[in-house]
């Protein structure tokens, strides 16, 4: 009996229970079972995908200071995948501090870095006569729903940043809540220019013009949508 026929007969004899004639064959044992949902945090230092590696390289080339973070699954719909911790960002002639920011996806960090350098710092110099020194945020990652809904917020995926104020090198602090309506004409124009600049980079940008919940910050969210208000 030829060897191949012998192997075929042997497989039939044991009911095809795990026999593989070819290396790497698709037996049932090779198929991952269904993932059991859990609310307990799960973390792991998973190597980034090729796209993730490319993003980290791009973020590094921008001059940003950051540390990659381990992946985490905190609850259903709440994930931190390919996230980083941002320390500061590079501008045309200096560096910008970032206050109160938490984990953000690499894509969010890269988009944010470009906006701060080309949209915010340049606008600060053009409209207010001083370079940017620091951006104050109200945070980024938060395992929560969109207010008043059962739908997870982009913050639950570390894909959004809430910006509260901009501190200039000359010491002035331009805040969304204080200067969107109450600031000088130059300050009001600066805030609207940086919002419009953000709208060209982020998928969703929400400002005090959207609703009262955003009276004190600009919500910047990556994604495929295009909503600016």
C-alpha positions as CSV (number, residue, x, y, z in Angstrom):
1,X,0.0,0.0,0.0
2,X,1.4,3.4,-0.9
3,X,2.2,5.6,2.0
4,X,-0.3,8.3,1.0
5,X,-3.1,5.7,0.8
6,X,-2.0,4.3,4.2
7,X,-2.3,7.7,5.8
8,X,-5.7,8.3,4.3
9,X,-7.0,5.0,5.7
10,X,-5.5,5.7,9.1
11,X,-7.3,9.1,9.2
12,X,-10.6,7.5,8.3
13,X,-10.1,4.8,10.9
14,X,-10.0,7.4,13.7
15,X,-12.9,9.4,12.4
16,X,-10.8,12.3,11.2
17,X,-10.4,13.4,14.9
18,X,-7.6,15.8,14.6
19,X,-5.6,14.1,11.8
20,X,-3.9,16.5,9.5
21,X,-2.2,15.4,6.3
22,X,-0.6,18.7,5.7
23,X,1.4,20.8,8.2
24,X,-0.7,23.7,9.6
25,X,-4.0,22.2,8.5
26,X,-7.2,23.7,9.7
27,X,-8.4,21.3,12.4
28,X,-11.0,22.5,14.9
29,X,-8.4,22.8,17.6
30,X,-6.7,25.6,15.5
31,X,-9.8,27.8,15.5
32,X,-10.1,30.3,18.3
33,X,-13.2,29.8,20.4
34,X,-15.6,32.7,21.2
35,X,-14.3,35.4,23.5
36,X,-16.2,35.5,26.7
37,X,-17.2,39.1,27.6
38,X,-15.7,40.4,30.8
39,X,-15.8,43.6,32.7
40,X,-12.5,43.0,34.4
41,X,-9.5,45.0,33.0
42,X,-7.2,43.0,30.8
43,X,-3.8,44.3,29.8
44,X,-0.9,43.1,27.8
45,X,2.2,44.4,26.2
46,X,1.1,43.4,22.7
47,X,3.4,44.4,19.8
48,X,1.8,47.1,17.6
49,X,0.6,46.1,14.2
50,X,2.4,47.3,11.1
51,X,0.0,50.3,10.9
52,X,0.7,50.9,14.6
53,X,4.5,50.8,14.0
54,X,4.2,53.2,11.1
55,X,2.1,55.6,13.3
56,X,4.7,55.5,16.1
57,X,7.4,56.3,13.6
58,X,5.5,59.2,12.2
59,X,4.8,60.5,15.7
60,X,8.5,60.2,16.6
61,X,9.4,62.1,13.4
62,X,7.2,65.0,14.5
63,X,9.4,65.5,17.5
64,X,6.8,64.5,20.0
65,X,7.9,63.1,23.4
66,X,5.9,60.0,24.2
67,X,5.8,56.5,25.7
68,X,3.9,53.6,24.1
69,X,1.4,52.0,26.6
70,X,0.3,48.4,26.9
71,X,-3.0,47.5,25.3
72,X,-6.0,47.3,27.7
73,X,-9.6,46.2,27.7
74,X,-11.2,47.8,30.7
75,X,-14.9,47.0,30.0
76,X,-17.2,46.3,27.1
77,X,-16.6,49.1,24.6
78,X,-13.8,50.6,26.7
79,X,-10.3,49.9,25.1
80,X,-6.9,51.4,25.0
81,X,-5.3,49.9,21.8
82,X,-2.0,51.3,20.4
83,X,-2.1,54.2,22.9
84,X,0.7,56.5,24.0
85,X,1.4,58.8,26.9
86,X,2.3,62.3,25.5
87,X,4.8,64.4,27.4
88,X,5.3,67.4,25.1
89,X,5.2,68.4,21.4
90,X,7.6,70.2,19.1
91,X,6.8,73.4,17.3
92,X,8.6,75.5,14.7
93,X,10.9,77.1,17.2
94,X,10.1,75.5,20.6
95,X,8.3,72.9,22.5
96,X,4.8,72.8,24.0
97,X,3.7,71.3,27.3
98,X,0.5,69.4,27.7
99,X,-1.5,69.5,30.9
100,X,-3.8,66.7,32.2
101,X,-3.8,64.5,29.1
102,X,-4.2,60.8,29.6
103,X,-3.8,57.8,27.2
104,X,-4.6,58.5,23.5
105,X,-4.3,56.4,20.5
106,X,-1.3,56.9,18.3
107,X,-3.4,58.2,15.5
108,X,-5.1,60.7,17.9
109,X,-1.7,61.8,19.2
110,X,-0.3,62.3,15.7
111,X,-3.3,64.3,14.5
112,X,-3.1,66.4,17.7
113,X,0.6,67.1,17.3
114,X,0.1,68.4,13.8
115,X,-2.8,70.6,14.9
116,X,-0.9,72.1,17.8
117,X,2.1,72.9,15.7
118,X,0.5,74.2,12.5
119,X,-2.9,75.2,13.7
120,X,-2.5,76.6,17.2
121,X,1.0,77.9,17.6
122,X,1.1,79.7,14.3
123,X,-2.4,81.2,15.0
124,X,-1.2,82.3,18.4
125,X,1.7,84.2,16.9
126,X,-0.3,85.6,14.0
127,X,-3.4,86.8,16.1
128,X,-2.0,87.3,19.6
129,X,1.7,88.1,19.0
130,X,3.1,85.4,21.2
131,X,4.1,81.7,20.6
132,X,2.3,78.9,22.4
133,X,3.8,77.5,25.6
134,X,1.3,75.0,26.9
135,X,-2.1,73.4,26.2
136,X,-4.4,72.6,29.1
137,X,-6.8,69.7,28.5
138,X,-9.6,68.2,30.4
139,X,-8.4,64.7,29.7
140,X,-8.7,62.1,27.0
141,X,-9.5,58.4,27.8
142,X,-12.6,57.8,29.9
143,X,-14.7,54.7,30.0
144,X,-18.1,56.4,29.6
145,X,-21.0,56.9,27.2
146,X,-22.0,59.9,25.2
147,X,-24.1,62.0,27.6
148,X,-27.7,61.0,27.6
149,X,-27.2,57.9,25.4
150,X,-26.2,54.3,25.7
151,X,-23.6,54.7,23.0
152,X,-19.9,54.7,24.0
153,X,-18.0,57.9,23.7
154,X,-14.9,58.2,21.6
155,X,-13.2,58.9,24.9
156,X,-13.9,55.3,25.8
157,X,-11.5,54.3,23.0
158,X,-8.9,57.0,23.7
159,X,-9.8,58.6,20.4
160,X,-10.7,62.1,21.7
161,X,-9.1,65.0,23.6
162,X,-10.9,67.8,25.4
163,X,-9.0,71.1,25.2
164,X,-9.8,73.8,27.8
165,X,-7.1,76.5,27.4
166,X,-4.0,77.8,25.7
167,X,-1.1,79.3,27.6
168,X,1.2,81.7,25.7
169,X,4.9,82.4,26.3
170,X,4.0,85.9,27.4
171,X,2.0,84.5,30.2
172,X,-1.5,85.0,28.8
173,X,-4.0,82.2,29.2
174,X,-6.8,82.0,26.6
175,X,-9.6,79.7,27.8
176,X,-12.6,78.4,25.9
177,X,-15.0,79.2,28.8
178,X,-13.7,82.7,29.4
179,X,-12.7,84.0,26.0
180,X,-15.0,82.3,23.4
181,X,-17.5,85.1,24.0
182,X,-15.8,87.3,26.7
183,X,-12.3,87.7,25.4
184,X,-10.9,90.5,23.2
185,X,-11.7,90.5,19.5
186,X,-8.2,89.0,18.8
187,X,-8.7,86.3,21.4
188,X,-12.2,85.4,20.1
189,X,-10.8,85.2,16.5
190,X,-7.9,83.1,17.7
191,X,-10.2,80.5,19.3
192,X,-12.4,80.3,16.2
193,X,-9.3,79.9,13.9
194,X,-7.9,77.0,15.9
195,X,-11.4,75.4,15.9
196,X,-11.5,75.7,12.1
197,X,-8.0,74.3,11.9
198,X,-9.0,71.4,14.0
199,X,-12.0,70.7,11.7
200,X,-9.6,70.1,8.8
201,X,-7.7,67.4,10.8
202,X,-10.2,65.7,13.1
203,X,-13.4,63.9,12.2
204,X,-15.5,65.5,14.9
205,X,-14.9,68.9,16.5
206,X,-17.4,70.3,19.1
207,X,-17.2,73.8,20.6
208,X,-19.4,76.1,22.6
209,X,-21.4,76.7,19.4
210,X,-22.6,73.1,19.6
211,X,-24.2,73.0,23.0
212,X,-23.9,74.0,26.7
213,X,-22.0,70.8,27.5
214,X,-19.1,72.1,25.4
215,X,-19.1,75.7,26.8
216,X,-15.7,75.1,28.5
217,X,-13.7,73.0,26.0
218,X,-13.1,72.0,22.4
219,X,-13.8,68.3,21.8
220,X,-11.4,66.8,19.3
221,X,-12.2,63.4,17.9
222,X,-10.5,61.3,15.2
223,X,-12.6,59.2,12.9
224,X,-14.1,59.0,9.4
225,X,-17.0,61.4,10.1
226,X,-16.9,65.1,9.2
227,X,-18.7,67.2,11.8
228,X,-17.6,70.7,12.9
229,X,-19.6,72.9,15.1
